Amino acid sequence: MRQTQDLAQLYQTDYLHWLDETVERLRSGQFEGLDWPNLIEELEAMGRNERNALKSNQRVLLTHLLKWCY
């Protein structure tokens, strides 16, 4: 439990170090010490960002196609 608390604190104080440590633990299969709440939050945010970027690119593409056709 202490490792999870340490990672949760690290998330608040040094995001890049938290990210490196989380990736290292995932690669080595040390799942029990992960900061699951923040990891899930980051993955959800990544998904939202990707969806928003896709929507934005679709709008730009559609706008250019409409300008080209008319």
C-alpha positions in Angstrom: 0.0 0.0 0.0 2.9 2.3 0.7 4.1 2.1 -2.9 0.7 3.2 -4.2 0.6 6.1 -1.8 4.1 7.1 -2.9 3.1 7.0 -6.6 -0.1 9.0 -5.8 2.0 11.7 -4.1 4.5 11.6 -7.0 1.6 12.2 -9.4 0.9 15.5 -7.6 4.5 16.7 -7.3 6.4 15.3 -10.3 4.2 14.2 -13.2 7.0 13.1 -15.5 8.7 11.0 -12.8 5.3 9.5 -12.0 4.9 8.6 -15.6 8.3 7.1 -15.9 7.8 5.0 -12.8 4.4 3.9 -13.9 5.6 2.7 -17.3 8.5 0.9 -15.7 6.2 -0.9 -13.3 3.9 -1.9 -16.1 6.7 -3.2 -18.2 8.1 -5.3 -15.3 4.7 -6.6 -14.4 4.5 -4.9 -10.9 0.8 -4.2 -11.1 0.1 -4.3 -7.4 2.1 -1.1 -6.7 0.4 1.0 -9.4 -1.5 4.2 -8.8 -4.6 2.9 -10.4 -6.9 6.0 -9.9 -4.5 8.4 -11.6 -3.5 5.9 -14.3 -7.2 5.4 -15.2 -7.8 9.2 -15.2 -4.8 9.7 -17.5 -6.0 7.0 -19.9 -9.5 8.5 -20.0 -8.0 12.0 -20.7 -5.9 10.6 -23.4 -8.9 9.1 -25.1 -10.9 12.3 -24.8 -8.0 14.3 -26.4 -7.7 11.8 -29.3 -11.4 12.0 -30.0 -11.4 15.8 -29.8 -8.4 16.0 -32.2 -10.1 13.7 -34.6 -13.3 15.8 -34.6 -11.3 18.9 -35.1 -9.4 17.4 -38.0 -12.7 16.2 -39.6 -14.1 19.7 -39.3 -11.1 21.2 -41.0 -11.2 18.6 -43.8 -14.9 19.1 -44.3 -14.5 22.9 -44.4 -11.7 22.6 -47.0 -13.8 20.2 -49.1 -16.8 22.5 -49.0 -14.6 25.5 -50.1 -13.1 23.5 -52.9 -16.5 22.4 -54.2 -18.0 25.8 -54.2 
